[in-house]
Amino acid sequence: MPASDALLGIYASSIFIYRTTGEAAKVQDCFALADGDHLIRRPVTSQPRGVLVFGDPKECQPMRERFDEIWESSVPAVSANATGL
């Protein structure tokens, strides 16, 4: 069994897979939020440069708000289980 299937089996209730729609699907930047204090962000997907933020909730807040906006305009995609992927 691949490691991804094992993780999915353990954490399926914590994994959500959504598809962005509308204007949110056209964004050019990418980012990952670890929590309210840590993130990694690449302003333009085609550029290798990025920003890594450690322990700075003030810096992370705008990206958290952006994530919430994108999430609200997204729709559920596949189910987060081995058969859904």
C-alpha positions as CSV (number, residue, x, y, z in Angstrom):
1,M,0.0,0.0,0.0
2,P,1.5,3.4,-1.0
3,A,2.2,5.8,1.9
4,S,-0.4,8.3,0.6
5,D,-3.1,5.6,0.9
6,A,-2.0,4.8,4.4
7,L,-2.1,8.5,5.5
8,L,-5.5,8.9,3.8
9,G,-6.8,5.9,5.6
10,I,-5.7,7.3,9.0
11,Y,-6.7,11.0,8.4
12,A,-9.6,10.8,5.9
13,S,-11.9,12.6,8.3
14,S,-9.4,15.5,8.4
15,I,-8.7,15.9,4.7
16,F,-10.9,18.0,2.4
17,I,-10.4,18.3,-1.3
18,Y,-12.1,21.3,-2.9
19,R,-12.1,22.7,-6.5
20,T,-11.8,26.4,-6.9
21,T,-14.4,28.1,-9.2
22,G,-14.9,31.6,-10.6
23,E,-12.3,34.2,-10.1
24,A,-10.5,32.2,-7.4
25,A,-9.5,29.6,-10.1
26,K,-7.6,32.3,-12.0
27,V,-5.1,33.3,-9.2
28,Q,-1.4,33.2,-10.0
29,D,0.1,32.9,-6.5
30,C,0.3,29.8,-4.4
31,F,0.6,29.4,-0.6
32,A,0.3,26.9,2.2
33,L,-0.8,27.8,5.7
34,A,0.5,25.6,8.5
35,D,-1.5,27.5,11.2
36,G,-2.1,31.1,12.2
37,D,1.6,31.8,12.7
38,H,3.4,30.0,9.8
39,L,3.1,30.0,6.0
40,I,5.0,29.6,2.8
41,R,4.0,31.7,-0.2
42,R,5.2,32.1,-3.8
43,P,3.7,35.3,-5.3
44,V,3.8,34.0,-8.9
45,T,3.7,30.2,-9.6
46,S,6.1,30.5,-12.5
47,Q,8.8,32.2,-10.3
48,P,11.0,30.1,-8.0
49,R,11.2,32.8,-5.4
50,G,9.0,32.7,-2.3
51,V,8.6,33.7,1.3
52,L,8.7,31.5,4.4
53,V,7.1,33.0,7.5
54,F,7.8,31.6,11.0
55,G,5.9,32.7,14.1
56,D,4.4,35.9,12.7
57,P,0.6,36.0,13.1
58,K,0.4,39.6,11.8
59,E,2.1,38.6,8.6
60,C,-0.1,35.4,8.2
61,Q,-3.4,37.1,8.8
62,P,-3.9,38.5,5.2
63,M,-3.1,35.1,3.7
64,R,-5.5,33.4,6.2
65,E,-8.3,35.8,5.0
66,R,-7.4,35.1,1.4
67,F,-7.6,31.4,2.0
68,D,-11.0,31.8,3.6
69,E,-12.3,33.8,0.6
70,I,-11.0,31.1,-1.8
71,W,-12.4,28.3,0.3
72,E,-15.9,30.0,0.4
73,S,-15.9,30.2,-3.4
74,S,-14.8,26.5,-3.8
75,V,-16.9,23.4,-4.1
76,P,-16.3,19.9,-2.9
77,A,-14.4,17.8,-5.5
78,V,-13.6,14.2,-4.8
79,S,-14.0,12.4,-1.5
80,A,-10.9,12.1,0.7
81,N,-10.6,8.3,0.7
82,A,-8.6,5.8,-1.2
83,T,-11.5,5.1,-3.6
84,G,-12.3,8.8,-4.2
85,L,-8.7,9.6,-5.3
